[in-house]
Structures are given as structure tokens and as C-alpha cells.
Amino acid sequence: MKRYLLFVLILVVTAGCSSGQLYKVDPLDEKELYNGREIVTKESENSIVSVEFDGLSEGQFIFYVDVQNLNNQPAIIDPAEIFAEALQSDLLSNDHRFPIFNAVNPENEIDAINKGIKSRKTFHEIATGANAAFTLLSIIGTLADNNSRNDGHKIIHKVGRWADVQIREEIDYDASMKEMETKREFWRNEALRLTELEQDEVIGGLIFIPFNPKVKYLRVVVPVEKEDFEFFFKVVKVN
């Protein structure tokens, strides 16, 4: 199974909560080991779906999901339809103390980042123009006053202040744009995306399920067309 590592550069993987307690999930289905990782695979006449636990980031369990379409008809894979439910110890009854945990929708994340990029570009243009306009007016005011002594020094000082402010804005702008663009590339390339799979095609990617340390058992459901593939896990404290 292809592994994706970029997310560790973007998401700070804390594998814990505010108390410092560490958690993971152990698969309760039949599993196989691949490079030390536990993988559960479910298969039907139409699809093969594999899931493995990939870690815990702040507030979210991370799973890697791999789907292959065996049907001669296209299959829609929509991560927005993936969800998890808290279960009782019998693995049959829902633990109604908890809501359904819907997976994060990458398309929503990408849309939000695109809006953030657009907003930051607009702010940068406005800030740059405002800085320049304010400095120009300040210089005009200096030249227009009756005291012309040291006008040259005053103007140089004002231009220098504008340059300092603008340099800080440029640095902040470049850093924030790079951060947003990096996050956008992550959601585009590393997360499981909305995809139409043709026969024998495979797609894999990360999904993110909200984490609650009070949950003991978890059922992760991956819908593929009209089939629901269920994966059962036990939430375990690591220390």
C-alpha cells in the first residue's frame, strides 16, 4: 500500500490530548501486517477497501483508506460520506452519548484555503497601497508646512518608516501565502478526494475522523456506491 508522508510536515501530530495522554486504535477485524503497520481489508464482488490507522493529530484520528473498483461500472468515492460511530463493547449497539463523527471533507478545506488566499492577496494590495498613500500624504504635509528646516531629513525618515512597515508586510505576506499553498497541496494530493473510479482503478489517501478520548470502540464506515464497508477498532491508551 502506497504511503503518504507529507502530512507530517503540515499537521502537528501530537498523538494525545490536553492531558498528555496518548491514544491509538487497534483493529478488531482480521488484519495483516505490512512494514509493521496493521491493515484491515474488506472485499465484495464490486470493491476492495483497506483501512489502516495512521496516527492522531490534534483532535483527529488519521486513517489511510485504499479503494479498488472491481465493477465494470464506475464507482464514486466520496470522503464526505465516510463516518465513524462510537460503539458499546458488544460492537453491535451504538454508544448514544456520542454523535456520528463525519470525516473531514477535503473539498471544503480546499475551498476555505482558496478563499483565504484570495482574501490575503486583497489585504496585501490594500495594505501596500495604504502604506504608500499615507507616506505620500505625510511627505506632502512636510513640504507644505512653513518650517522647511530639515525637510530632507524628515522625508528620508518617513520613507524609511514606510519601507520598514512594507518589508514586514511583505515578509508576513510571503510566509502566510506559502503556508496556505502548502496546506492546499496537502489536501489536494495526500487526502482522499472525491473520485470516480473506473474498473480496476485504485485510489488511496488520508481521512480525518474527529477524536474523543471517552470513546472506547469505534466503527468506521466507508461507503462505495451502494455498499458500506465497516471497520471496527478499539481505542487504546498508549501510556
Secondary structure, 3 states (H helix, E strand, C coil): CCCCCCHHHHCCCCCECCCCCEEEEEECCCCEEECCEEEEEEECCCEEEEEEEEEEECCEEEEEEEEEECCCCCEEECHHHCEEEEECCCCCCECCCCCCEECCCHHHHHHHHHHHHHHHHHHHHHHHHHHHHHHHHHHHHHHHCCCCCCHHHHHHHHHHHHHHHHHHHHHHHHHHHHHHHHHHHHHHHCECCCEEECCCCEEEEEEEEECCCCCCEEEEEEEECCEEEEEEEEEEECC
